[in-house]
């Protein structure tokens, strides 16, 4: 077992060799991951990949089986030790239908040590931050799906936790409310670690600071968004002249070229060259070809969208 002295300054979560089984099913396998004290981290992967299990272990809801995990200095954390310090929003948060939202949230805050007017004021403040202040004294039965999502976020941030775990926080929200929740996450990330599990990769790309990709219980890639998307081996090539269809057809015939997309002055080329030497050779060939065609690259940027990188990493990119 690790102990809190092993966690260096600046780390909120330190995971090493983490594995977990449910009977004969292996939910997680040899996870190694270190997460900072602040910022927004995305956790992405197919359904059943192990994301919920990882969330549950971080929150202390499951007993550690193999490996080490330290959360805010607590080794092999249990939920009671992290109460008030880790806030969790499950994908489908459940609230009592006939008890006022105010009374339910006030009860939860008192469990975390808040009392009296301080607790009541905190409930009002959080409900205002998620845009539900007018629903404060109503029961959860009257809430729409989107309102229920925002109430789940409110519950997760209620006690001003140091780590916030959010499972699909904007799913089912209209654009205005989704934007409000994204803004709230950015505010929280200034002083807390926010981990977001979501299938909306387009939304995540502009929101998160780093990402972990989990498939079949294994963390197959992690790093900043730039680092992870760069591994997809896509290049945006900006040209001075307009791109003609004939040029695109010829580029597709070059060796190592996997896919080509184009717009007026841009080619987006996916190269099938895993090794760095092979990649450099493929790029050199592409540059020479464009120069010979009188279309020298004006600007080249490496990378891909988070969605493209995810599809490639998980093997769901049918074009690869």
LINHUZI-V633231 format. One record per helix or strand of 3 or more residues. SS is the DSSP state (~ for helix, > for strand). FROM is the first residue (numbers start at 1). TO is the last residue. If there is no record, write none. Layout:
SS|FROM|TO  SS|FROM|TO
//
This chain:
~|4|6  >|11|22  >|25|36  >|39|44  ~|51|59  >|66|71  ~|79|82  >|86|89  ~|101|111  ~|116|129  ~|133|135  ~|140|142  ~|145|157  >|163|167  ~|175|188  >|193|197  ~|201|205  >|210|215  >|218|224  ~|225|230  >|234|239  ~|245|252  >|257|263  >|266|271  ~|276|292  >|297|302  ~|306|313
//
